[in-house]
Amino acid sequence: MTAVFPIRLPMAAPDDLGAFEAMLEDGRLDPAEIISVWCKTRGNGLRNDFTKPWVDLLLRLSIGRRLGLTEQAVAERVPILVSGGAEGAVSPHLVIWSRGRPAGQGLLAAVERALVAPADQGTVLHAMATAAMVRAAVAGLGLTDPAQVGLVLVRAPAQAERAGHDVRVRVAAAQGVALALGQIGAIALDDPDSFAHGAFVVARHDGPAQQVLLLANGPGGDARAAIASGILEDPLDSPGAAAILARLGLVAAPQLAPRDAARVLAVISKGDAPRDGLIRGLPHAMHLDNDVAMHRHARAAYGAMLGAVTGHGAVLVSGGAEAQGPPDGGFAAFIAATAGDSA
C-alpha cells in the first residue's frame, strides 16, 4: 500500500513549471517519490490542443532528468494527466501526488499498468480488463469496502484515426471501473444509465498501455488528507457538490469559509452539457455555438459552479464524461487536508 499526499502549484503559462522545479531543486519534493502528476492547462482541450502533449513532455523531461530516466521510462512509471482548457474561472495548476506518511487512516494510492490490444479497445473486453486492473489495485491496498475508493483515474488507449473511438474507449473504461466497484451489475456499453460514480477517463493516443491510478481512504494512508466523491446531476448541482464536501467535514453555506477553502487540496471533475438542450427545464445553447465547442462551455459551467462552492478556481474539470456520471451530469472528487492541516 502507498500513502500519498497532494501538492497543488499554480501555473502562469503552459510551460510554467517554475514552482515545480523550485520544489525539486531545494529538496522539498523528491522526484523518486512522485506517484502521479495532474495538470489543468490552457488551450482548447480538444483534439488539436497541442499544449497537452507539450506540457506532458516537459513534465516527463523534468522528472527524468533528475532520475536519470528517459521520458518514455517516466511515462511508464508516473501516470500524467494533462487536461486542456482553463475556461472562465478555472485556474491552470499542477497537482503533484507524492508518497506520504503512513499513519493510521488516511489517503492511499495504487497504480496499475497493463496492455489493451488495439482490437479490444472500446469493447467489452476493454471494460473487463479495466475492471481487473481496478480490482488488483483495491486488493493491493487491502481495502475491504468499495466505498473506500474515492477516485479512479484511467489513461486509456485509443486510436485517433477511428471516428468516435475515444468515446467508446471512455465508456468501456468507465463501465469497467463501475463493475469492479459494484456500481453496476454488468457491462452494457449502449446503456447510458450504466455509469461510474468516481471514474475519470482520458482517451490517449500514445500506444496500447493503460494506466490506472486509484485513490482511496484506508488503513496505512496519509492521515493528513482524505478524499470524497459523488455524482453531479447537472452543471448547476451545487447542492451535490456541497454534500460531497460535507463528507470531509467541510460546510459550504453557500461557500466554504477561507480557512476551509485552504484545506481543499485538489478538485477533479467530469461533466458535459445535457444532451436534450435543457437544464432544469430551461434551454441552454452549449451544443449550438459554432464558435465555442460544447466541452469548453461545459468546463466553464462546471468549473464556475465548483469554484463558487469551494472558494477557489483550482478545479481540474474535463469534458468527455461519457459513463462517468449520469447522462446529463458528471461527478466531482474533492481531496482535502484533515482538520489542522492546510495546503
Secondary structure, 3 states (H helix, E strand, C coil): CEEEEEEEEECCCCCCCHHHHHHHHCCCCCHHHEEEEEEEECCCCCCCCCHHHHHHHHHHHHHHHHHCCCHHHHHHHCCEEEEECCCCCCCCEEEEEEECCEEEEEEEEEEEEEECCCCCCCCHHHHHHHHHHHHHHHHHCCCCCHHHEEEEEEEEECCCCCCCHHHHHHHHHHHHHHHHCCCCCCCCCCCCCCCCCCEEEEEECCCCEEEEEEEEEEECCECCEEEEEEEECCCCCHHHHHHHHHCCCCCCCCCCCHHHHCCEEEEEEEECCCCCCEECCEECCCCCCCCCCHHHHHHHHHHHHHHHHHCCCCCEEECCCCCCCCCCCEEEEEEEECCCCCC
